[in-house]
Amino acid sequence: MTQRAPQVTADRNRAPALVSALLRGVVAAGLGLGALAVLVVVVWISSPYPDSGPDGALRSAAGIWLLAHGAGLVRPDTLSGVPAPVGVVPLLLAVGPLWLTHRAARDAADPEEGGPAPSRTGAFCAVTAGYLLVVAGAAAYARGGALRADPDTLAFPVAVVVAGAAAAGVWTAAGRPLGPLPSWSPLALQEAVARTLFRDRAEAACRSAAVGVAVLLGGGALLVAVALGRNAAVAQDAFLGLAGDWAGRIAVLLLAVALVPNAALWGASYGLGPGFALGAGATATPLGLDGAPAVPRFPLLAAVPGPGPGNWPNWAAAAVPVAAALAVAWFTVRRAAPADAPRAQAWSWRETARVTLLAALGCGLATAVLAAWAGGPLGTGELGAFGPVWWLTGPAAFAWTAVIGVPAALLLRLWRLRTPGWAWRGDVADAQEPPAADADAGGGRATYEEAFEDEFEGAYEGAYEEDAGGAAGRPRRWWAPWRGRGAADGDGGPGGPADLAGSSVPAPAKASAKSPAKAPGAASGARSGTVAGSDGPGFEPYDFLPTDPWHEKGAREARWASLQRSSGGLMADFPAGPAEPAGLAEPAGPAASGAGRGAGGAGAKAAKAVKDTTDGQGTDGPDGDGPAATP
């Protein structure tokens, strides 16, 4: 008995998957059209003077929905009897349809678990076809309304915009790959895209270009906001004069909000230099307003500069493209020379310049497309051209970003790859200098022990300083590297008379045979003044001296004096050097410790007892039964 598991072939799965993708496109278009229709009907209901019935409101809603995709509208009912075109697309209205198309294509290409999955090409074609079916129906329905769609604009740009949004959704579902390219593309281009290095550089260029466009839009919006603030009274009069009731004012406000991205692009084009057109014979640039503008009465148009040549507030708009170019350079260098990566993994200067140039090219192309979408005609004659000129705005964005961004990227790369020797701190510069050789009393011979002691004492004694009045010291500051230079002259530096006055530690500068031209701690930039807390009862100079067994004589004497002081008089006053017998002489000089002088009597008695014991043995040897060896 043979048991066969259910096998579903790809051919049987393909048809339901394609039908599902087609329905997703239809639903996406229906959602966008339905949401806009509800908004238009609400405004029509609230209007006290409706011009037509609900059928006219729905036809107008269909025309506005097509306008959001880039379609050109025509107003047949005009005072002159000549149909007037309307081509300015409210960019905020376009966000909803594009997002719905993108999401429908993404979900169709990557369905939930267990559902049929069509091929990427099939998902793209099905979603696009379903969406365009609704577009065709809406265009046919709006033909009898006050805003009818131009049939020539349904293929371009409406179909191209819908196909682009669907392609972006399929690409997102596939993980946003940069290859492989189709088989009909050139072989050299396929080989280049297949390389990981190419994909990495292309991704960095795309991200930097997107950042540059975002900075341009943000700067343009800031320019418009500042201009509206300066002409707030004009904007208020235009807003109140367009509608006398609250329903009309709400409609004007909604239209102004939908045109805010357009105004940001107009401001960006103004900052780039080409400016924007205000009719067939007028152009506004930072250099001034040329011609007689045919400006409709609208609140956002109150930001248009006045007639005449421009001055420094108008020229300050050039900061917008400069900021965009610097942003492109910064985000490119973040990938070219990461802060947490070794120097060997950084890009070369040629690669950095090439990627920055590609990012500038992408920024220019994106700006040109958006500028072409943000402008258009509002009528015939003088109202036939409004907004930025795309074939001037795009090259201007590329020129600004390339001319400023490429050198800035190279300088930033050089700064990120700098060596630590580029420090500007005075103490760092002093610490990096090699210790100078000190001459000893025997003829200028320098030892490694002396150099190490200078660095070691400077590291401890230079960390704190004491004021002239004896207050506690404060930590060393890098912005005041000139403090403590007096230590090199021997007047108050570590080891000088002012430093060790009243202390039980003998001065290393006097005890050693070093040249007085360089005090201990000067090599590391130590400050002048005594060590903090040297007058206190718990101060131990021994803690600030080197502990190595090969230090010099002055350091040994200092530590021996410190041990004598801490013993409380129980330790004899033996000199630290091995050249003299211990306890036969008292230390002389002003550097002798107070504790040693206090225990001088006990030290002398102990030394005498040792001497008597030695003499008492006479000529006996160590065992007491024989003559001792005569040295």
C-alpha positions in Angstrom: 0.0 0.0 0.0 1.7 3.2 -1.2 1.2 6.4 0.9 1.7 9.7 -1.0 2.3 13.0 0.8 0.5 16.1 -0.7 2.8 17.7 -3.2 2.0 21.2 -4.4 4.0 22.2 -7.4 5.3 25.7 -8.1 2.9 26.1 -11.1 -0.1 25.5 -8.9 1.2 27.9 -6.2 2.0 30.7 -8.7 -1.5 31.6 -9.7 -2.9 32.2 -6.1 0.2 34.1 -5.2 -0.1 36.4 -8.2 -3.8 37.0 -7.6 -3.0 37.8 -4.0 -0.4 40.4 -5.1 -2.8 41.9 -7.5 -5.4 42.3 -4.8 -2.8 43.9 -2.5 -2.2 46.6 -5.2 -5.9 47.2 -5.6 -6.4 47.5 -1.8 -3.4 49.9 -1.4 -4.8 52.2 -4.1 -8.3 52.0 -2.6 -7.1 52.9 0.9 -5.3 56.0 -0.4 -8.2 57.1 -2.5 -10.8 56.4 0.2 -8.9 58.4 2.9 -8.6 61.4 0.7 -12.2 61.2 -0.4 -13.4 61.2 3.2 -11.4 64.3 3.9 -12.7 66.1 0.9 -16.3 65.1 1.7 -16.0 66.4 5.3 -14.7 69.7 4.0 -17.6 69.9 1.5 -20.2 69.1 4.1 -18.8 71.8 6.4 -18.8 74.4 3.7 -21.8 76.8 3.8 -21.8 77.4 0.1 -21.2 74.0 -1.7 -20.8 74.5 -5.5 -21.9 71.0 -6.4 -23.4 67.9 -4.9 -21.6 64.9 -3.3 -20.8 63.6 -6.8 -18.8 66.7 -7.6 -16.9 66.4 -4.3 -16.0 62.8 -5.0 -14.8 63.6 -8.5 -12.7 66.4 -7.1 -11.3 63.9 -4.6 -10.3 61.5 -7.4 -8.6 64.4 -9.3 -6.6 65.4 -6.2 -5.6 61.8 -5.5 -4.2 61.6 -9.1 -2.4 64.9 -8.6 -0.7 63.4 -5.6 0.9 60.8 -8.0 2.2 63.6 -10.3 -0.6 63.7 -12.8 -1.5 67.0 -14.3 -5.0 68.4 -13.8 -7.0 70.7 -15.9 -9.6 73.2 -14.8 -12.1 73.6 -17.6 -14.3 76.2 -15.9 -12.4 79.5 -16.0 -13.3 83.1 -16.5 -11.5 83.3 -19.8 -13.0 80.0 -21.0 -9.5 78.6 -21.7 -8.8 75.4 -19.6 -6.1 76.1 -17.1 -3.5 73.5 -16.1 -2.6 72.7 -12.4 0.7 71.0 -12.0 2.0 71.8 -8.5 1.9 68.6 -6.6 1.4 68.8 -2.8 4.3 66.5 -1.8 2.8 65.7 1.6 -0.2 64.2 -0.1 2.1 61.9 -2.1 3.6 60.3 1.0 0.5 58.2 1.7 0.0 56.6 -1.7 3.7 55.9 -2.1 4.0 54.3 1.3 0.9 52.1 0.7 2.3 50.9 -2.7 5.7 50.2 -1.1 4.1 48.2 1.7 1.8 46.2 -0.6 4.7 45.1 -2.8 6.8 44.2 0.2 4.1 42.1 1.7 3.4 40.4 -1.6 7.1 39.5 -2.2 7.6 38.3 1.4 4.2 36.9 2.6 3.6 35.4 6.0 4.6 31.8 6.9 2.6 29.2 5.1 1.3 31.5 2.4 2.2 31.2 -1.3 5.1 33.4 -2.3 5.4 34.6 -5.9 8.6 35.4 -7.6 10.0 38.9 -7.2 9.2 39.9 -10.7 5.7 38.5 -10.4 5.0 40.3 -7.2 6.2 43.6 -8.7 4.1 43.2 -11.9 1.0 42.1 -10.0 1.1 44.9 -7.4 1.8 47.5 -10.1 -1.0 46.2 -12.3 -3.5 46.2 -9.5 -2.7 49.7 -8.5 -2.8 51.1 -12.0 -6.2 49.6 -12.5 -7.6 51.8 -9.8 -5.7 54.8 -11.2 -7.4 54.3 -14.6 -10.8 54.0 -12.9 -10.2 57.2 -10.9 -9.1 59.1 -14.0 -12.2 58.0 -15.9 -14.5 59.0 -13.0 -12.9 62.4 -12.6 -13.3 63.3 -16.2 -16.7 65.0 -15.6 -15.5 66.9 -12.5 -14.1 70.3 -11.8 -10.5 68.9 -11.8 -10.0 66.3 -14.5 -6.7 64.5 -15.2 -4.6 65.0 -18.2 -4.4 61.7 -20.1 -0.9 62.3 -21.2 0.4 62.4 -17.6 -1.1 59.1 -16.6 1.7 57.1 -18.3 4.4 59.5 -17.2 4.8 60.3 -14.4 2.0 58.4 -12.6 2.8 54.9 -13.9 6.6 55.5 -13.4 6.0 56.7 -9.8 3.8 53.7 -8.9 6.3 51.2 -10.5 9.1 52.8 -8.6 7.3 52.5 -5.3 6.5 48.8 -6.0 10.1 48.1 -7.0 11.3 49.6 -3.8 9.0 47.4 -1.8 10.2 44.2 -3.6 13.8 45.3 -3.1 13.1 45.8 0.6 11.6 42.4 0.9 14.7 40.9 -0.7 17.0 42.5 1.9 18.0 45.6 -0.1 20.7 43.8 -2.1 22.9 45.6 -4.6 23.1 42.6 -7.0 23.1 40.5 -9.0 22.1 42.5 -12.0 19.9 41.1 -14.8 21.5 39.0 -17.4 21.0 41.6 -20.2 23.1 44.2 -18.4 26.8 44.7 -19.4 29.2 42.1 -18.2 31.7 44.6 -16.8 28.9 46.1 -14.7 27.8 42.7 -13.4 31.4 41.9 -12.4 31.8 45.2 -10.6 28.5 44.8 -8.7 29.5 41.3 -7.7 32.5 42.6 -5.7 32.0 43.2 -2.0 34.2 46.3 -2.2 31.9 47.9 -4.8 28.8 47.2 -2.8 30.3 48.7 0.4 31.3 51.8 -1.4 28.0 52.2 -3.2 26.1 51.8 0.1 28.2 54.5 1.7 27.6 56.8 -1.2 23.9 56.3 -1.1 23.7 56.9 2.6 25.7 60.1 2.3 23.6 61.4 -0.6 20.4 60.8 1.4 21.9 62.7 4.3 22.8 65.6 2.0 19.3 65.8 0.6 17.8 65.7 4.1 20.1 68.6 5.2 19.1 70.6 2.1 15.4 70.1 2.9 15.9 71.0 6.5 17.8 74.1 5.7 15.2 75.1 3.1 12.4 74.7 5.7 14.4 76.8 8.1 14.8 79.6 5.6 11.0 79.6 4.9 10.2 79.7 8.6 12.5 82.6 9.2 11.0 84.5 6.2 7.5 83.8 7.4 8.4 85.1 10.8 9.7 88.3 9.3 6.5 88.7 7.2 4.0 87.3 9.7 1.5 90.2 9.2 1.4 89.6 5.4 0.8 85.8 5.9 -2.0 86.5 8.4 -3.8 88.9 6.0 -3.5 86.3 3.2 -4.9 83.5 5.4 -7.8 85.6 6.7 -8.6 87.0 3.3 -9.0 83.7 1.4 -12.0 82.5 3.4 -14.4 84.2 5.7 -15.7 81.1 7.6 -14.0 78.5 9.7 -14.6 75.7 7.3 -12.8 77.6 4.5 -10.0 78.5 6.8 -9.5 74.9 7.7 -9.4 74.0 4.1 -6.7 76.7 3.4 -4.8 75.5 6.4 -4.8 71.8 5.2 -3.6 72.9 1.8 -0.8 75.0 3.3 0.3 72.0 5.5 0.3 69.8 2.4 2.6 72.3 0.6 5.1 72.6 3.4 7.6 70.1 1.7 7.2 72.1 -1.5 8.2 75.3 0.4 11.2 73.5 1.9 12.4 72.6 -1.6 11.8 76.1 -2.8 14.0 77.4 0.1 16.7 74.8 -0.7 16.7 75.9 -4.3 17.0 79.5 -3.2 20.0 78.7 -1.0 21.7 76.8 -3.8 21.6 79.8 -6.0 19.2 79.2 -9.0 16.2 80.2 -6.9 12.7 79.6 -8.0 10.3 81.0 -10.6 7.3 83.2 -9.6 5.7 83.2 -12.9 6.8 83.3 -16.5 9.0 86.5 -16.2 10.1 86.6 -12.5 12.8 84.7 -10.6 13.8 85.0 -6.9 17.5 84.4 -6.1 19.8 85.4 -3.2 21.1 88.3 -5.5 17.6 89.7 -5.8 14.1 89.5 -7.3 14.1 90.0 -11.0 10.9 90.8 -13.0 7.3 91.3 -11.9 6.1 88.3 -10.0 2.6 87.0 -10.5 2.1 85.7 -6.9 -1.3 84.4 -5.9 -2.6 85.4 -2.5 -1.5 82.5 -0.3 0.0 82.4 3.2 3.2 80.4 2.3 4.0 82.8 -0.5 4.4 85.6 2.0 8.0 84.3 2.5 8.9 85.4 -1.0 11.6 88.2 -0.7 10.7 91.7 -1.7 11.7 93.3 -5.0 15.2 94.7 -5.4 18.7 93.5 -4.9 19.5 91.1 -2.0 21.6 92.0 1.0 23.5 90.0 3.6 20.4 88.2 5.1 19.7 86.9 1.6 23.3 85.9 1.0 23.3 84.0 4.3 21.1 81.4 2.6 24.3 79.9 1.1 24.9 78.3 4.5 22.4 75.6 3.6 24.4 74.0 0.8 27.6 74.4 2.8 26.0 72.4 5.6 24.8 69.8 3.2 28.3 69.4 1.7 29.9 69.1 5.2 27.3 66.5 6.2 28.0 64.4 3.1 31.8 64.6 3.8 31.3 63.7 7.5 29.1 60.6 6.8 31.5 59.5 4.1 34.5 59.7 6.3 32.7 57.8 9.0 32.8 54.8 6.7 36.2 55.6 5.1 38.1 55.9 8.4 36.1 54.5 11.4 37.2 55.6 14.8 37.3 52.1 16.2 39.1 50.5 13.2 42.9 50.1 12.7 44.7 52.5 10.3 45.3 49.7 7.8 41.5 49.2 7.2 41.0 52.9 6.3 40.2 53.8 2.7 42.8 55.5 0.6 42.4 59.2 -0.2 41.5 58.3 -3.8 38.6 56.0 -2.6 37.4 58.6 -0.2 37.3 61.3 -2.8 35.6 59.0 -5.3 32.9 57.9 -2.9 32.3 61.6 -1.8 32.0 62.5 -5.5 29.5 59.7 -6.1 27.5 60.9 -3.0 27.5 64.5 -4.4 26.2 63.1 -7.8 23.4 61.2 -6.0 22.5 64.3 -4.0 22.3 66.3 -7.2 20.1 63.8 -9.0 17.7 63.4 -6.0 17.4 67.2 -5.6 16.6 67.6 -9.4 13.9 65.0 -9.2 12.3 66.5 -6.1 12.6 70.0 -7.6 10.8 68.9 -10.8 8.0 67.4 -8.6 7.7 70.4 -6.4 6.9 72.9 -9.1 4.6 73.3 -12.1 2.1 75.5 -13.7 -0.9 77.1 -11.9 -2.5 78.4 -15.0 -1.7 80.0 -18.4 0.4 83.0 -19.3 2.3 84.5 -16.4 1.1 81.6 -14.1 2.6 79.0 -16.4 5.8 78.4 -14.3 6.1 78.2 -10.6 8.8 76.7 -8.4 12.4 75.6 -8.8 13.9 74.9 -12.3 15.1 71.3 -11.9 17.8 71.4 -14.6 19.5 74.2 -12.7 18.8 73.1 -9.1 20.2 69.6 -9.6 23.6 70.7 -11.1 23.9 73.4 -8.4 23.4 70.8 -5.6 26.1 68.6 -7.2 28.5 71.5 -7.7 28.2 72.7 -4.1 28.5 69.2 -2.6 31.4 68.2 -4.8 33.5 71.4 -4.5 33.1 71.6 -0.7 32.5 68.0 0.2 35.5 66.4 -1.4 38.2 68.6 0.2 36.3 68.5 3.5 36.2 64.6 3.4 40.0 64.5 2.7 40.8 66.8 5.6 38.5 64.8 7.9 40.1 61.6 6.8 43.6 63.1 7.5 42.4 64.3 10.9 41.0 60.8 11.9 44.2 59.1 10.8 46.5 61.6 12.7 49.2 60.2 14.9 49.2 60.8 18.7 52.1 63.2 18.3 49.7 65.9 17.1 48.7 66.7 20.6 48.6 70.4 21.5 48.8 70.0 25.3 51.8 71.6 26.8 52.3 68.8 29.4 52.0 66.1 26.7 54.6 67.8 24.7 56.9 68.0 27.6 56.3 64.4 28.6 57.2 63.2 25.1 60.6 65.0 25.1 63.5 62.6 25.9 65.1 63.2 29.3 68.2 65.3 29.0 71.4 63.8 30.1 72.7 65.3 33.4 76.3 65.7 34.0 77.8 64.3 37.2 80.7 65.6 39.1 83.1 63.2 37.4 83.1 64.9 34.0 79.5 65.1 32.6 78.7 61.4 32.6 74.8 60.7 32.5 73.3 57.5 33.7 70.0 55.8 33.0 69.2 55.8 36.7 69.3 59.6 36.9 67.0 59.9 33.9 64.5 57.5 35.4 64.6 59.3 38.7 63.8 62.6 37.0 60.8 61.1 35.3 59.6 59.2 38.3 59.8 62.1 40.7 58.2 64.4 38.2 55.2 62.0 37.8 54.6 62.1 41.6 55.6 65.6 42.6 54.2 67.3 39.5 50.7 66.0 40.2 50.0 68.5 43.0 51.2 71.9 43.9 50.9 74.2 47.0 50.1 77.8 47.1 52.5 80.4 48.6 50.4 80.5 51.7 50.7 76.8 52.3 47.3 75.7 51.1 46.6 72.3 49.8 47.6 71.8 46.1 45.2 71.3 43.2 45.5 68.9 40.2 47.6 70.0 37.3 45.7 71.6 34.4 46.7 71.1 30.8 45.7 74.6 29.8 48.3 76.1 32.1 51.5 74.3 31.1 53.7 77.3 32.0 53.2 76.8 35.7 56.1 75.2 37.4 58.7 76.3 35.0 60.5 77.9 37.9 61.5 74.5 39.1 64.1 74.4 36.4 65.8 77.4 38.0 66.0 75.8 41.4 63.7 78.3 43.2 60.8 76.4 44.6 60.9 73.4 42.4 60.9 69.8 43.6 64.1 69.2 45.4 64.9 72.9 45.9 65.4 74.7 49.2 61.8 75.9 49.3 60.5 72.5 48.7 62.4 70.7 51.5 62.5 73.5 54.0 61.5 72.2 57.4 61.5 68.6 56.2 63.6 65.8 57.4 64.5 64.8 53.8 67.9 65.9 52.6 67.8 67.8 49.3 68.5 65.4 46.5 69.9 68.2 44.4 72.6 68.9 47.1 73.2 65.3 48.0 73.7 64.2 44.5 76.4 65.3 42.1 73.9 66.4 39.4 74.2 69.7 37.7 71.9 72.3 39.2 70.7 73.3 35.7 67.9 70.8 35.8 65.9 69.9 38.9 64.2 66.6 39.4 60.8 66.6 37.7 61.6 69.2 35.2 61.7 66.7 32.4 58.1 65.9 32.9 56.8 69.4 33.3 56.6 69.4 37.2 55.3 72.5 38.8 57.0 74.7 41.4 56.1 74.6 45.0 56.2 71.9 47.7 54.4 68.7 47.6 50.9 68.9 49.0 50.7 68.0 52.7 54.5 68.1 53.3 54.0 70.0 56.6 51.4 67.6 58.0 52.2 64.9 60.6 51.4 62.1 58.2 53.7 63.2 55.4 56.2 60.7 54.3 58.6 61.8 51.5 59.7 58.2 51.2 56.4 57.5 49.4 57.4 60.0 46.7 60.8 58.7 46.0 61.8 55.8 43.7 62.1 52.3 45.2 64.5 50.8 42.7 67.7 49.3 44.1 69.9 51.2 41.7 69.0 54.7 42.6 71.6 57.4 43.3 73.1 58.4 46.6 70.9 61.4 47.4 67.7 59.2 47.1 69.2 56.6 49.4 70.1 59.2 52.0 66.5 60.6 51.8 64.9 57.2 52.4 67.3 56.4 55.2 66.4 59.7 57.0 62.7 59.0 56.5 63.2 55.5 58.2 65.1 57.1 61.1 62.2 59.6 61.6 59.5 56.9 61.6 61.5 54.7 64.0 61.0 57.2 66.9 64.7 57.3 67.8 65.2 53.5 68.0 67.3 53.4 64.8 70.9 54.7 65.0 72.0 57.5 62.8 73.9 55.3 60.3 74.7 56.9 57.0 73.1 55.2 54.0 76.3 54.9 52.0 78.5 51.8 52.3 81.7 53.9 52.1 81.8 54.8 55.8 81.3 52.7 58.9 77.8 53.0 60.3 77.3 55.2 63.3 80.8 56.8 63.5 79.8 60.2 62.4 76.8 62.4 62.7 75.2 63.7 59.6 76.2 67.3 59.0 74.6 70.0 57.1 71.3 71.8 57.0 69.7 68.7 55.4 70.1 66.6 58.6 66.7 65.5 59.9 65.3 66.7 63.2 64.6 63.1 64.3 68.3 62.2 63.6 69.5 65.0 65.8 67.0 64.1 68.6 68.4 60.5 68.6 72.1 61.7 68.4 72.9 60.7 72.0 71.4 57.2 71.7 73.2 56.8 68.4 76.6 57.8 69.9 76.1 55.4 72.9 75.3 52.5 70.6 78.3 53.3 68.4 80.6 53.4 71.5 79.2 50.1 72.8 80.0 48.4 69.5 83.5 49.9 69.5 84.2 48.7 73.1 83.0 45.2 72.3 85.3 45.1 69.4 88.3 46.4 71.5 87.4 44.1 74.4 88.1 41.1 72.3 91.7 42.2 72.1 93.7 40.1 69.7 91.4 37.1 70.1 89.7 35.9 67.1 86.0 35.6 66.7 86.0 32.5 68.9 88.0 34.0 71.7 90.7 31.4 71.7 93.2 32.7 69.3 94.8 35.9 67.8 92.7 37.7 65.4 93.9 38.2 61.9 95.5 41.5 61.3 94.1 43.3 58.3 
